[in-house]
Amino acid sequence: MKKYFIALMAFSIATNSFATQVAVTDSGTDFSHSWLKGRELVNSREIAGNRVDDDRNGKVDDLTGWNFVDGYGRVFFPEHLQSLDTSIFKYFEVIARIQSESPTREDQQFWEDNVSNLKPEDKRRLDARLNFYGQYAHSTHVSGIIASLSPSSKIMSNRVFPDTPPESQLMSNQKTQTTSMAAKKIGPADIFYKIFAALNNGAFKQVGGYLKERQIDVANYSLGVSLQTIAKLVLGLRGIKEPTPEQLSNETRRAAAQFIPEGEKWMAITPGTLFVVAAGNEGSDNDAMPTFPANVRVDNSITVAATNGISKLAKFSNYGAKSVDIAAPGVAIISSVPALDQKQLLPMSGTSMAAPYVAGVAAKMKEINARLSSRDLKKMLMSTVDRKDWLKGKVLSEGLVNPDRAYLAAEKSKSMSLDEAIKLARTEIKDQSDVLLPSTPKSQVPADMQNFANTFVF
């Protein structure tokens, strides 16, 4: 994938003049990374560091985005790097090869030397370190994927969830306990879901207004709320500890009935923005087990599943014949991550990596033809896919994004109708060809090694 990204970058630099404005709603992007320097969307109406709200939008010094968690303009915290043990990079590289089903003998030896024999408490510490860095690096990795596909685009970072230091990982457990207590106190499930949905969507509504203000063309949302988890919690409080698939589906839909309308509201705030949303990493059917905001069905939103190369759906990826629109590569994707040398690249996996792949393609299409609306971009992306038998019944378009075909359709749409441009692009651009690395026989890969790698999907 690394070579493919570099080739796309060279093509983009040579052909683009209009800069698409892209927002990454995530954990906060490190724009000091060599892949991202000069790629930030700078708010020209603000004067850096004067601590004055120059543009009078209620946000002081919102130069490259806004921190909706803490309420100020700083979106990234480089001080975390001072305590970073760079040996963690090796773990991510090994994990990625396991996830792509191509671990080497050296990887298996690394596993035996550094993971398999750890005491339970040491393994928990390693889990916490890896999860912390994955969350900390998340936005920078996502932004790098977008920048590699559309280098002329300008990226804004909106921070909506914090990076939690390893020693504070118990906070997630405390949050679950707090949610459980709230569910008990509030009473009827529908009321609980309604209040919980309103609370969770508060920041997203603020972000929606900000996207409109900054005239964002494409917004990447590699995040989500697992409604299954919430539904299981509520069912457990009713004494149903092991719900049937039907019970869980019904309860998840009940939660979705409160969440989905909230998402429709904040996506409607800025209809000119194409929202690109990760489908989720539970390996489940979003049609039966909705997730949020992936299941929001509006004209200016496109939901993305992840594939392993272009040969099969990733094992962890959510799917949905009616609720997931398109697929894109999302296994072992190499991109930028925070590091002291500001040059580190690492592979990561998840629908979080597939979504920015599509966002980057959409941004490039918008640069080719600035007149394309959010609806146009969605239609062209879905209509120019490589249709795959293994995606039938899995995604609505039944296909995998084809960047070159989408770019040609965008170019042709400047002089002909969308339908004509799409038809011509489908005729002139062949399906992509890609060869996956030879898979290691499952029998040769220890189950605990596979399970460990599957934990770190983002």
C-alpha positions in Angstrom: 0.0 0.0 0.0 2.9 2.4 0.7 4.1 2.5 -2.9 0.5 2.9 -4.1 0.0 6.0 -1.9 3.3 7.6 -3.1 2.2 7.1 -6.7 -1.1 8.8 -6.0 0.7 11.7 -4.3 2.8 12.4 -7.4 -0.2 12.3 -9.7 -2.1 14.7 -7.4 0.7 17.3 -7.1 1.0 17.4 -10.9 -2.6 18.0 -11.7 -4.3 19.9 -8.9 -4.8 23.7 -8.3 -8.1 23.9 -6.3 -7.7 22.8 -2.7 -10.6 20.8 -1.2 -11.2 21.5 2.5 -11.4 18.4 4.6 -12.2 18.0 8.3 -11.0 15.1 10.4 -13.2 14.7 13.4 -11.1 12.5 15.7 -8.4 12.5 18.4 -6.4 15.5 17.1 -3.8 15.6 14.3 -0.1 16.2 14.5 0.6 18.7 11.7 4.3 18.7 12.5 4.7 15.3 10.8 6.5 15.4 7.5 3.5 14.0 5.6 1.2 16.7 7.0 3.3 19.9 7.2 1.7 22.6 5.1 -1.4 20.5 4.7 -3.4 22.1 7.5 -6.4 24.2 6.8 -5.4 27.5 8.4 -8.0 29.9 9.6 -6.8 33.1 8.0 -9.3 35.2 10.0 -7.4 34.3 13.3 -4.1 35.9 14.4 -2.0 33.2 16.0 -1.3 33.4 19.7 -3.0 36.7 20.5 -5.6 35.0 22.6 -8.3 37.0 20.9 -11.4 35.6 19.1 -10.5 37.6 15.9 -13.3 36.1 13.7 -15.8 36.3 16.6 -17.0 32.8 16.2 -16.8 31.9 19.9 -13.4 30.1 19.5 -10.2 31.8 20.5 -7.2 31.0 18.2 -8.9 28.2 16.2 -6.1 28.2 13.7 -6.2 24.6 12.5 -9.4 23.3 14.1 -11.0 23.1 17.5 -10.7 20.9 20.6 -14.3 20.2 21.4 -13.2 18.1 24.4 -11.4 20.9 26.2 -12.9 24.0 24.6 -9.8 25.6 23.0 -7.8 25.7 19.9 -5.1 23.2 20.8 -5.9 19.9 19.1 -2.7 17.9 19.6 -0.4 17.2 22.6 3.2 16.5 21.6 4.3 16.2 25.2 3.1 12.7 25.3 5.9 11.8 22.9 8.5 12.6 25.6 7.6 9.4 27.5 7.0 7.2 24.4 8.9 4.0 24.2 9.7 3.6 20.5 9.8 -0.2 20.8 6.1 0.0 20.6 6.5 0.7 16.8 7.7 -2.9 16.3 4.5 -4.3 17.9 2.4 -2.4 15.5 4.3 -3.7 12.5 4.0 -7.3 13.7 0.4 -6.9 14.5 -0.3 -5.5 11.0 1.3 -8.5 9.4 -0.8 -10.9 11.5 -3.9 -8.9 10.6 -3.1 -9.1 6.9 -2.6 -12.9 7.4 1.1 -12.8 6.4 3.2 -13.0 9.6 6.8 -14.1 9.1 8.8 -16.6 11.2 10.5 -13.5 12.8 7.1 -12.2 13.8 6.2 -15.5 15.5 9.5 -15.4 17.3 8.9 -11.8 18.3 5.5 -12.9 19.7 7.1 -15.7 21.7 9.9 -13.5 23.1 7.8 -10.4 23.9 4.1 -11.3 24.4 3.2 -15.0 24.9 5.2 -15.5 28.1 4.1 -12.2 29.8 2.5 -12.4 33.2 -1.2 -11.4 33.1 -0.5 -8.0 34.7 2.3 -7.3 32.3 0.2 -8.2 29.3 -2.5 -5.8 30.6 0.1 -3.0 30.7 1.2 -3.8 27.2 -2.5 -3.7 26.0 -2.9 -0.3 27.7 0.3 1.0 26.0 -0.7 -0.2 22.6 -4.3 1.1 22.9 -3.2 4.4 24.2 -0.8 5.0 21.3 -3.3 3.7 18.8 -5.8 6.3 20.0 -3.2 9.0 20.3 -2.0 8.4 16.8 -5.4 7.8 15.3 -6.2 11.2 13.9 -2.7 11.7 12.5 -2.8 8.3 10.8 -6.3 9.1 9.3 -5.1 12.5 8.2 -2.0 11.0 6.5 -4.2 8.6 4.5 -6.3 11.5 3.2 -3.2 13.6 2.5 -1.5 10.8 0.6 -4.5 10.4 -1.7 -5.3 14.1 -2.1 -2.1 16.1 -1.3 -3.4 19.4 -2.4 -6.3 19.3 0.1 -6.2 21.3 3.3 -7.1 19.4 6.5 -8.8 20.7 9.6 -8.6 18.8 12.9 -11.5 18.6 15.2 -10.8 16.8 18.5 -13.8 15.1 19.9 -12.3 12.4 22.1 -9.2 12.5 24.4 -6.2 10.3 24.4 -6.1 8.5 27.7 -2.7 7.8 29.2 -2.0 4.1 29.9 -2.2 4.5 33.7 -5.7 5.9 33.3 -7.2 3.2 31.0 -9.6 2.2 33.8 -11.6 5.3 32.9 -13.3 3.3 30.2 -14.5 0.8 32.7 -15.6 3.6 35.0 -17.6 5.1 32.1 -19.3 1.8 31.6 -20.2 1.6 35.3 -21.5 5.2 35.2 -23.6 4.4 32.2 -25.0 1.3 34.0 -25.9 3.4 37.1 -27.5 6.0 34.9 -29.6 3.3 33.2 -30.8 2.0 36.5 -31.7 5.5 37.8 -33.5 6.7 34.6 -35.7 3.7 34.3 -37.5 3.0 31.0 -35.0 2.1 28.3 -36.4 4.5 25.6 -35.9 7.4 28.0 -32.4 6.3 28.8 -31.5 5.9 25.1 -33.0 9.3 24.3 -31.0 11.1 27.0 -27.8 9.1 26.3 -28.2 9.9 22.5 -28.6 13.6 23.2 -25.5 13.7 25.5 -23.4 11.8 23.0 -24.5 14.0 20.1 -23.9 17.3 21.8 -20.4 17.7 20.6 -21.3 16.4 17.1 -23.9 19.2 16.7 -21.3 21.8 17.6 -18.9 20.2 15.1 -21.6 20.3 12.4 -22.1 24.0 12.9 -18.3 24.5 12.7 -18.1 22.5 9.5 -20.7 24.8 7.9 -18.9 27.9 9.1 -15.6 26.8 7.7 -17.2 25.5 4.4 -15.9 22.0 4.7 -16.2 19.9 1.6 -15.5 16.4 3.0 -15.6 15.4 6.7 -14.1 12.1 7.9 -15.6 10.3 10.8 -13.5 7.3 11.8 -15.4 6.8 15.0 -18.6 5.4 16.4 -20.8 4.4 19.2 -21.3 0.6 19.6 -25.1 0.5 20.1 -24.7 -3.3 20.6 -22.7 -2.7 23.7 -25.2 -0.3 25.1 -28.0 -2.7 24.3 -26.3 -5.6 26.0 -25.8 -3.4 29.1 -29.5 -2.5 29.3 -30.6 -6.1 28.7 -28.2 -7.2 31.4 -29.9 -4.8 33.8 -33.1 -6.6 33.0 -31.6 -9.9 33.9 -30.9 -11.0 30.3 -27.2 -11.8 30.6 -27.0 -13.9 27.4 -29.5 -12.5 24.9 -30.4 -14.3 21.7 -29.3 -12.7 18.4 -32.9 -11.6 17.9 -33.2 -10.0 21.4 -29.9 -8.2 20.9 -30.9 -7.0 17.4 -34.3 -5.7 18.7 -32.7 -3.9 21.6 -29.9 -2.4 19.4 -32.6 -1.2 17.0 -34.4 0.4 19.9 -31.3 2.3 20.9 -30.7 3.3 17.2 -34.2 4.7 17.0 -33.0 7.4 19.4 -29.5 7.9 18.1 -30.2 8.0 14.3 -32.4 11.1 14.3 -29.8 13.0 16.3 -27.2 12.2 13.6 -29.6 13.2 10.8 -29.9 16.6 12.5 -26.2 17.4 12.7 -25.5 16.1 9.2 -28.3 18.3 7.9 -26.6 21.4 9.4 -24.1 21.3 6.5 -25.6 19.7 3.5 -22.7 20.8 1.3 -20.4 18.5 3.3 -19.9 14.8 2.4 -19.6 12.9 5.6 -17.5 9.7 5.2 -18.1 7.3 8.1 -16.4 4.1 9.2 -18.8 1.1 9.3 -17.4 -0.3 12.6 -15.1 -3.1 13.6 -17.4 -5.7 15.3 -17.6 -8.0 12.3 -21.4 -7.8 12.3 -24.3 -6.8 10.0 -25.2 -3.1 10.5 -28.6 -3.9 9.0 -29.4 -6.2 12.0 -27.2 -4.5 14.6 -27.0 -0.8 13.9 -24.0 1.3 14.9 -23.7 5.1 15.1 -23.2 7.2 13.1 -22.5 4.6 10.4 -26.3 3.8 10.2 -27.4 7.4 9.5 -28.9 7.3 6.0 -28.8 10.7 4.4 -27.8 11.9 0.9 -24.6 13.6 2.1 -23.2 10.6 4.1 -21.4 7.5 2.8 -20.5 4.6 5.1 -17.4 2.5 4.4 -16.5 -1.1 5.1 -12.9 -2.4 5.2 -11.2 -4.9 2.9 -8.0 -6.9 3.1 -6.3 -5.6 -0.1 -8.9 -5.8 -2.9 -9.5 -9.6 -2.5 -11.8 -10.0 0.5 -13.8 -8.3 3.2 -11.7 -7.8 6.4 -12.7 -10.2 9.1 -13.3 -7.4 11.6 -15.3 -5.1 9.3 -19.0 -4.4 9.8 -21.1 -4.7 6.7 -24.7 -4.2 5.6 -26.5 -4.6 2.3 -28.7 -1.6 3.1 -26.7 0.4 5.6 -23.1 0.2 4.4 -22.4 1.9 1.0 -19.0 1.0 -0.2 -15.7 -0.8 0.7 -12.1 0.3 0.7 -8.7 -1.1 1.8 -8.4 -1.1 5.6 -5.9 -3.7 6.6 -2.2 -2.8 7.4 -2.5 0.6 5.9 0.7 2.6 6.2 0.4 6.2 7.2 1.8 8.9 9.4 1.9 8.6 13.2 3.3 11.0 15.9 7.0 10.5 16.8 9.8 12.7 17.9 11.5 12.5 14.5 8.2 13.7 12.9 8.7 11.1 10.1 7.4 7.8 11.5 5.1 5.7 9.4 3.2 2.7 10.7 0.6 0.2 9.5 -2.8 0.2 11.2 -6.0 -1.7 10.5 -9.7 -0.9 10.9 -12.7 0.7 9.2 -11.1 3.8 10.6 -8.4 3.4 7.9 -10.9 2.5 5.1 -13.0 5.6 5.6 -10.2 8.2 5.0 -9.2 6.2 1.9 -12.7 7.1 0.5 -12.5 10.6 2.0 -9.2 11.1 0.2 -10.6 10.0 -3.1 -13.7 12.2 -2.6 -11.5 15.2 -1.8 -9.4 14.6 -5.0 -12.6 14.3 -7.0 -13.8 17.7 -5.6 -10.5 19.2 -6.6 -10.9 17.9 -10.2 -14.4 19.4 -10.4 -15.2 21.9 -7.8 -18.8 22.1 -8.9 -19.5 18.5 -7.7 -22.0 18.5 -4.7 -21.8 16.2 -1.8 -24.6 14.1 -3.4 -22.7 14.1 -6.7 -19.6 12.8 -5.0 -21.5 10.0 -3.3 -23.2 9.0 -6.4 -20.0 8.9 -8.4 -18.0 7.0 -5.8 -20.7 4.3 -5.6 -21.3 4.1 -9.3 -17.6 3.7 -10.3 -16.7 0.9 -7.9 -15.1 -2.4 -8.8 -18.1 -4.8 -8.3 -17.1 -7.9 -6.4 -19.1 -11.1 -5.9 -17.7 -11.2 -2.3 -19.3 -7.9 -1.6 -22.8 -8.8 -2.8 -25.1 -8.7 0.1 -22.4 -6.9 2.1 -22.4 -3.3 0.9 -25.1 -1.4 -1.1 -22.9 -0.7 -4.1 -21.6 -4.3 -4.1 -18.2 -2.8 -4.8 -14.8 -1.5 -3.8 -13.7 2.1 -4.5 -11.8 2.6 -7.7 -9.9 5.8 -7.4 -8.8 6.2 -11.0 -12.3 5.5 -12.3 -13.8 8.0 -9.9 -11.2 10.6 -10.9 -11.9 10.2 -14.6 -15.7 10.4 -13.9 -15.1 13.7 -12.0 -13.0 15.0 -14.9 -15.6 14.1 -17.5 -18.4 15.5 -15.5 -17.1 19.0 -16.2 -18.3 18.6 -19.8 -21.1 16.1 -19.6 -23.8 14.8 -17.3 -22.9 12.7 -14.3 -24.5 9.6 -15.7 -22.6 10.0 -19.0 -19.4 10.6 -17.1 -19.8 7.6 -15.0 -20.7 5.4 -18.0 -17.6 6.6 -19.9 -15.3 6.1 -16.9 -16.6 2.5 -16.4 -15.8 1.8 -20.0 -12.3 3.3 -20.1 -10.9 2.3 -16.6 -10.4 -1.3 -15.9 -10.9 -2.9 -12.5 -7.9 -2.6 -10.2 -5.4 -5.5 -9.9 -3.7 -6.2 -6.7 -1.9 -9.3 -5.2 -2.2 -10.0 -1.5 0.9 -11.3 0.3 0.8 -15.1 0.5 -1.3 -16.1 3.6 0.3 -18.0 6.3 -1.7 -21.2 7.0 -3.9 -20.7 10.0 -2.7 -23.9 11.6 0.8 -22.3 11.7 -0.3 -19.2 13.5 -1.1 -19.6 17.2 -4.7 -18.8 18.1 -3.6 -16.5 20.9 -1.3 -14.6 18.5 -4.3 -14.0 16.2 -6.6 -13.0 19.1 -4.0 -10.6 20.4 -3.7 -8.9 17.0 -7.4 -8.7 16.5 -7.6 -6.7 19.7 -5.9 -3.7 18.0 -8.3 -2.8 15.3 -9.1 0.9 15.1 
